[in-house]
Amino acid sequence: MASRIFVKPVDLTLTISQDIPSFPGSPKPHFIPWAEIKKEKYNLEMLFLSTHTGTHVDAPHHFIKNGKKIHQIEPERFLCDAILIRVKGMPNYRITKNDIIQFESKNGAIPAKSAVILHTGWNENLSKRGFFEKNPGLSASAAKYLSSKKINLVGIDSPSIDIGADGSFSAHKILLKSNVLILENLCNLDKIKKTCFGLIALPLKIHGATGSPVRAIAF
């Protein structure tokens, strides 16, 4: 029998709590105790939170009127090969098309249907001022370039794929119009030591939703 090598997975997911920072204008999570063992003989809580809380995936319908909603997306799209690209995590840094081309010149072309994960280190600022207003993200040219490569998903360890100063959400619209999924608010990307890895980021199957929190795992 052939031997198998099991590698410990890396959890890329923020823990959702009532204290997790929320995108400006979005509701803060609220946990409501509903039942407890003393009275009902079991514990149960109600959750009130945005579908874009913590580590989450954006469905095309988030910005595209006739785009797919989260329950309509094929499950295999949330299990894929991923490419890790390390980029500058400076405030409002626009990741350029040239940044990606330089990566490809050293590591080979990014394959179609893969996930591109951008490691900026910005999630280390989660509890600091400016986390949502100054985050790095993709430039429009980089978003168009990745879309042209027919990739499956783009992920980033910041609260948005757009830089904090881009109120028009340019990269969101370009990617989602091309049916490229967006995975935001990743963490622990520094624990991934290789350029290529496996990614699982399964959302809840919520009917009609524009996104969902996920449990993102690298393996």
Secondary structure, DSSP 8 states (H G I E B T S, - for coil): ---------EE------TTS---TTS---EEEEEE-HHHHSS-EEEEE--TT-SSEEE-GGGT-TTS--GGGS-GGGGEEEEEEEE----TT-EE-HHHHHHHHHHH----TT-EEEEE-SGGGGTTSTTTTTS--EE-HHHHHHHHHTT-SEEEESSS-SS-TT-TT-HHHHHHHHTT-EEEES---GGG--SSEEEEEEEE---TT-SEEEEEEEE-
